[in-house]
Amino acid sequence: MNRPQRIVIVGAAGRLGRSLERRFSNEARVTGLTRADLDLRSADSIRSALEGLDFDRLILPAAMTAVDPCETDPETAFAINGEAPGVIAGICAAKNAHMTHVSTDFVFDGRKQGAYDEQDAAHPISVYGASKLEGEMKVLEADPGHLVVRVSWLYGPGKPAFPEWIVGKAVADDSISLPEDKTGSPTSSEDVADWLARLILDAARPPASGIYHLCNSGSCTWREWGQACLDLAREAGIALRAKTIAANTLADIPAFLAPRPANSVMSNAKLAAFTGIQPRSWQEALREHFERSGCLDSFRTEACG
């Protein structure tokens, strides 16, 4: 009988890390590492934490993901998002272990009309995007058999994200505006975990390698995503002060320091071809999140109080 795969998740306390640990614990021996276990700013800390471990797979969802702080602290952004993945990839290659590095839609400049696929050239326009692209390149340079997966507009149970934020705004404020000139593909962390299981744990074939885009099907503007969240919250009985979202533009948000790609819609056709599964629509995944994750519980408590 084959022993279960041994998987290390670096960033197990994050939104995606939690989904990965839940999903992979069903069929593998999972070791979850957090900031308390290793400091991604330090190659010595990374080596100390990983070189003594025995594992077959490693997944790296941990990153410096705050886009605007990356712009003001590029040294830390490139250390965590660029250098650290390369160090980890080298350790994995030396152990003959497969690595999955989680990257982002921010590697694109947003100028393309239509969905980006894996063959499109990356042209980041922010420090965050540039640092993540450097990490991608270092991972695949260490071993072309490693895997880079790009995700976009990620949300999921366990840690609040955009859906919880926009509902909170609608509960508290009379009016809300969101950009109509930014388009992307909202993506469930629970679905990403399922897709990754198919990509790297299928006993019938070697784990996937190269670059894959992992996102739910379809696309929407930031305003449309926000409106979908409010509509689902209202269906669930949450009392909202703002029931509709007005349209504005990215240029109307002075708090943004880093430029954002206007279009970061990604094609998931390569994922579907490899796994044989067509990812469900972003609307279906979002509805399940509102119905099953408990993300609205705090708003019900506040309403009752």
Buried (B, 14 or more C-beta within 10 A) or exposed (E): EEEBBBBBBBBBBBBBBBBBBBBBEEEBBBBBBBEEBBBBBBBEBBBEBBEEBEBBBBBBBBBBBEBBBBBEBBEBBBBBBBBBBBBBBBBBBEBEBBBBBBBBBBBBBBEBEEBBBBEBEBBBBBBBBBBBBBBBBBBBEBBEBBBBBBBBBBBBBBBBBBBBEBBBBBBEEEEBBBBBBBBBBBBBBBBBBBBBBBBBBEEEEEBBBEBBBBBBBBBBBBBBBBBBBBBBBBEBEBEBEBEEBEBBEBEEEEEBEBBBBBBBBBBBBBBBEBBEBEBBBBBBBBBBBBEEBEBBEBBBEEEEE
